[in-house]
Every structure is written in structure tokens, then in C-alpha cells.
């Protein structure tokens, strides 16, 4: 019999579902803050990438510049 295992990304945190309104709000806030931090970090790295790496991931210098100019709360 085959066993199915779920493999999560390394930066994934698994927590039980919150049961109260306050707990849900706190979890939603924590998730939003983590998302913003990840966007900021990713955009910072994108800004420092040389052109040959940008080309490797399919972005032009102009597209990378546009992405790095976005504020952290914009997707």
C-alpha cells in the first residue's frame, strides 16, 4: 500500500486553527506581517541581482526595477 506524505516548504509554520475571533485576528495579523517581510526581502534581493540572473528568471532590468519600487503591502 502506498503512503502519501505532505511535504511543506521549509518556511511553512503549521499551527492549529484558531477558535476565537481574537485568535483569528492575531493569526491573520501575523500572517500579513510575515508576508510583508517576505516581499520586502525578496524585492531587496531582486534589486541586487545582476542582469544575467534576471534574464535567467525571465525578467528584464525594467521589470525588476518596477517590482522593487512597489511598497511592501502591494502584491
N, C-alpha and C positions, 0 to 999 in steps of 0.2 A: 504494500500500500504506500502511495506517495505522500510525503508530508509537505505541506505548504507552509513556508515561513515568510513573514513580513519583514523586509529589510528597510529600515528607515534611514534617511540621510543622517550624517554624523551630528549635525546641529539641531536635530529634532528632539524636543522635550515632550515626553508623554506624561500627562497628568490626568487624574480623574476629572470627569465633567463636574463643574461647579453646580451646586444645588440651590444656592440663594441668589437673589438679584445682585447683592453687593459682591458676592464672589464672582459672578459672571462679569460684572463691570470691571473688577480688578484684573481678571484674566484677559479680558478684551483690551484693557489698557496696556498690560504687559506685552501682549502680542503686538499691538500697534507700535510700542516703543522699540521692540526688537526688530520689527520690520523696518522702521525708520533708520535704526542703527545699521542694519544690513545694507540698505540702499545707500546710505552715506559712505560706508566703507567700500562698497562695490564701485560707486562713482569715483571715489578717490583713486582707486586702483586703475580704473579705466582712463582717468585723466593722465596718469603716469605711464601708460602703455606706449611703447614705440609703434611706429606705423606698420611694421611688418607683422606684429601681433594683432593689431586692429584688423589688418587685411585677412589674417588667418581666421578670425572670428566673424568675418563678413561685415565689418563696419568701416566706413570711411572716417577720415580725421574730422570732417564736418559733423557727421552723425555722432561721433564720440563727444565732440565739443558740445553739441546740443544736449546730449544726455547729462553731461557733467554740470551743466548750468541749471538743471532742474533743482528745485528745492526738495528737501528730503521727504516731504509728505506727498509729493507727486509721484505717481507710478510711471 
